[in-house]
């Protein structure tokens, strides 16, 4: 029988690994063989499962084996741990990724799944595969389970803050998009972690048509257990919440959501009154500091002659583009090349505009 595959998405630091780990432990306590697959470049999803140990990652092992012209074996990247009270071991894999600033994490995810599929991951004797995915990275690699329907189901993890809900909404929209092009991953709903009772995530869920699967209140003891590589489900209240969710999943009591997510305007409207004012475009002149210079050009100085004032007045009557080019060339002593770079024009066009400006100035000056 094929494994039940569930992708758990959430904003970095929101508690998706906490959620995944305790759900893994809950399934294991229910006599299920579980594989937790860490899909975050930080490769810390399985840390609590393995007592603080950082597992060798698929990315690193593959690079090492490839340099030696060797194949990756299951025993190189899949690890297990036995727990007292669990009838079966728990398995863990970390896909990993490049060091910060040294490569594409999404590409590492894609390559990692290629390795696992060649090793037959979806044919292993596993009951449940939980994929712990970073949700606030929008590149295609992190959408692999959705794009390729590698996960049957998707669970979103959020709290009541806007950024984590925004991330959840993005994943909801992504999953909906892939469904329109043949994707089969079903959205089960969202989990509210560190629930502070404000109700913002529930408000979003109602508007978006997403089921709230579980609310986990902030609990300092649960946090301390997680920080010390232990399971929060050892606390009775937390254990009961995870047990009910695990049973609902296994018994198929959760009806998948048909939510498509909220567009940006509807989303931000959940959090307050949105300004109707259109943003004011910045100009090239002000960003290059030319506005103040242009203003000073128009101001009279004690030594300014009547001819100077007349010339400045004529300059203001030039077409805007000619006026800018002329001022840059004459007043600010910019070269044709510099003006071309500042204005993103071809040097030929700069010369033509400058010549036209001078022609127009002569007419304006001598006709007045």
N, C-alpha and C positions, 0 to 999 in steps of 0.2 A: 504494500500500500504506500502510495506517495506521501511525502511529508506535507503537513499543513504549513504553508509559508506565509509569514506575516511581516510586513515592513513597518517599523515604528519610526516615524519622522518627528523631529522637533528642532527648535532653535538651539544652537549651541549653548550649553550651560543651563538649559531649562529643566533637566532631569530625565531626559529620554533614556540614558544609560541606567539610571536608577530604576526607572519604570521597567525597562527591558530585563534587567537582572532579576528583579523581584518577580516578574512574570515568569521568567525562566525557572526560578526556584519553585514557584507555585506549581507549574506544570510538572516539574520533576517530582514534587511531593505527591502528585496525583498519578504517579506511576507511568509518566510519559517520558520517552527519551527525547531530550531537547538539545538542540544545537543553537548557541548564540553566536551570531555572525556580526562582528563589529565592522561597520562600514564608514568609519570616520578616520581621516588622516591622523588624528591624535592617538589612535589605536589604544584607547583606554576603556572601551566598552566592557571588556571581560575582566577588568582589574579586580573587582570585588569577588567575582566567581573564583578567581585563582589566588586569593589571599594577598593581593597587592603585586603579584608578578605581572610583568609586561611580556605578553606572548610574542614569540618571533612572528613577524608579519609575512603575509603572502608576497607583498611587494619586495621586501628585503631578501627573503629566501629565494624567490624567483631570480632576482638579479644575481645573487651569489651562484646559484646553480647554473644559470645561463652562461656566466663567465667561465665556468668549468665544463661547459658543454654537457651538463647533466640534467636529468628530468626531476621535477619536483614530485615527491611522494607524499601520500596522505600523512604519514607519520612526521613529515617535516613541518606541517602547518596546522594540523588538527590535534588538539590536546583535550584531555579529559580530567575530571576531578570527581572523586567520590566524597559524598557527604553523609555524615551520620544521620540516619532517619530517612534518607533517600534510597529507594530500592534500586535505582539505576544511576549511573554516572551522568554528569552534565558535561557537554562538549563545548569547546570554544574555538573560534577562529578570529583573527584580526587581519583584515585586508591591508590596513596600513596606508601609507602614501609617502610622498617625498617630504624632505625636510622643508621647513618654512622658507618660501621664496625660491625653492630649487626645482620646481616642477608643478605639474598639473595634478591636483588631487583627484579630479574627476576621471582623468585618464587612468590613474592608478586603480580606481574602482572598476572601470571597464576591463582592464587587464586582469585584475584579480578574479573577477567573475569568469573570464575566459579560462583561467587556470582551474578554478573549482569545477566548472562544467566538464572540462576534459577529465577531471578526476571522478566524475559521476556523482556530484553532490546530491542531485535530485533523485538518485537511485539508492542512496544509502538507507540503512535501516533506522531511520529517524522518524519520530512522530511529529515533532514541531520544529521548524526553523524560524527563529526570530532574528530579523535583520535590523540592526540598530543604525539608523541613517541620520546623518547631519542634514537638517532641512533648510538652513539659511544660505546654502550655496546653490546658485541657480543653473550651473553648467550641466550639460546633459549627462555626465557620468554619474551624478548623484541621483538621477532619475532612472537609472538602469532598471531597477525592479518594476517600475511603472511602464517604461517604454517597451520592455521586452516581456512584460507579464510574468516576471520571475517570482513575484509575490502575489498570492491569491488575494490577500487582503491588506489593507492599510489602516493603521491607527495613528492619529495625530496626538502629539503631546504639547500642551501649552500651559500657561498660567494666566493670570488676569491682566498682564501688561500688554500694551499695544503691540510691541515688537514681536513677541512670541505668537500672538494671535495673527499678526500679519504673515508670519512665516507659515503658520498652519493654513491660512487662506491661500497662500501661493501654492502649497502642495496640493490642496484641494482643487485649485484651478488646473494644475499640471495633470493630475490624475484624470480630471474630466476631459482635458484635451486628448490624452492618449486613448481614452475610451472612444472618442470620435474617430480615431484612426485604427481601431481594432484592438485596443488594449483591454485586458480582462480583469485587471486589479480592481477589487471592490473596496470602497471606503466604508469601514465599520463605524467610525465615529471618532470622537476625541476624548482624551483624558485630561482633566484639569489638575495639574500638579501644584503643590504649594498653595492650595486654595485659601485665599484670604477673606472669602465671603463677599467680595465686592460685586460679584455677578457679571463681570464684563465678558468673560469667556462664554458664559451661558447665554448672554444677550447676543453675542456674535453667532453662537450655534443655532439659536432660534431663527435669526435672520437668514442664515446660510442654509438652514435645513439639515444640520448635522446633529447626530445623536451624541449626547454626553454619556459616555460609557462609565466613567468613574470620576469621583472627586477625591483627591488625596490632600488633606489639610497639611499645612506646614507643621512639622513636628521636629523639635530639636533633637530628640532621642533617635528618631529615624535618620536624621541627617548624620548624627554622630556614628550610628551603626554603618551607614554607607561610607563615611570617611575612614572608618577603621576596617573596611573590607568585609563587612558582615551584611546579613540580610535584614532589611527593615520589616519583612513579614514575620519576624520573630515577635514583633509587637502585635498583640491580639487584634486591635482595631485595624491596623494596616493589613494584617494577614487575611482578615475576613473580606475586606474590599477586593484584594487580588484574587482570593478564592472564588468569589462570586463572578468576577469578570472572566476568569479562566474557564469556569463551568459554562458560562453563557457562550463563550467562543466554541468550546468543544461540543456543546449540545446544539450549536447553530441556532441559538435563540435571538441573535442580533440580526436585524434586517438591515442589509447594506443601504447606505445613504445614496440618494441620487443628486446630491448637492454639486453645483458647478462652481461654488465660491462667489464672493462678492466683487464687483468692480471697485476700483480705487475710490471713487466718489462715495459710493454707498458704504464702503468699509470705514473711511475716515469719519463719515457722518455719525457712526456709532459712538464716537468719543467726544463729540461736541459740535458746536456751530462752525461750519466751514465757511471761510470768507468767500464772498462772491466776486471780489476784486480780481481783475486780471493782473498777472505779474507784469511789472514794468521792465521792458527789455533794456539791458545795458548796452552802451554803445562802445565801439572800438576806441573812439576818441577819449572817453572818460577812463577806460581801463589802461590805456597807454599814457595817461596823464596829460592828454592834449587839451582837454577842456579848460583847465586852469590857464594853460599857456595861451589858448585862443582868446580866453576872456581878457588876459593881460594885454594881448595884441590890440584889442579894441578900446582899451582904456587910454585916455589922453595922458601924456606925460608933459612935464614943464617944458621940455625941449622940442615937443612935437610941433611941426609947422602946419600951416593950413593945407599944404600939399599932402603931407602925411595923413592928416585927418580925412582929406578927400579920397586918398587912395584906400584907406581902411574902409571907408563907406562903400566904395565901389567893390571891394573884395566881398563884402557881405551880400552883394547882389549877384554874385556868381552862383551857378548851380552847386549844390552841396558837395558833390564829389570833386569838382574842379577847385572849389574853395579849400577843401581839405588838402588836396595835393599841392596847391600853390603855397599854402601856409607852411606845410612841412618842408617844402623845398627852399622857400625864400626866408622865412622867419626862423625855422629850426635847423636850417642848413643840412637837411637830410639828403643823402645821395639817392639817385634813381633806384639803385639796388635796395637800399634801406626802405624806401617808400614802398617798393614792390613787396617787400617782405612783410611790412606792417599792414598793408592793405590787401594782401593776397591777390594782387593784380600782376599781370605780366609787365615786364619792364617797358615793352613796346607801348602798352596801354597807358602806363604812367607818363611816358614822354608825350603821347598824343593829348592826354588830359592837361598836362602842364602847358603845352603849346596853345591849346584851346583857351585855357584860362588867361594866358597872357594876351591873346588876341581880343578876348572879350573885355579885359581890363582896359586896353587901349581905347576901345570904342566907348566904354562907359566913362573913362576919365576925360577924354577930349570932347565928348558930345555934351557933357554937363557943364 
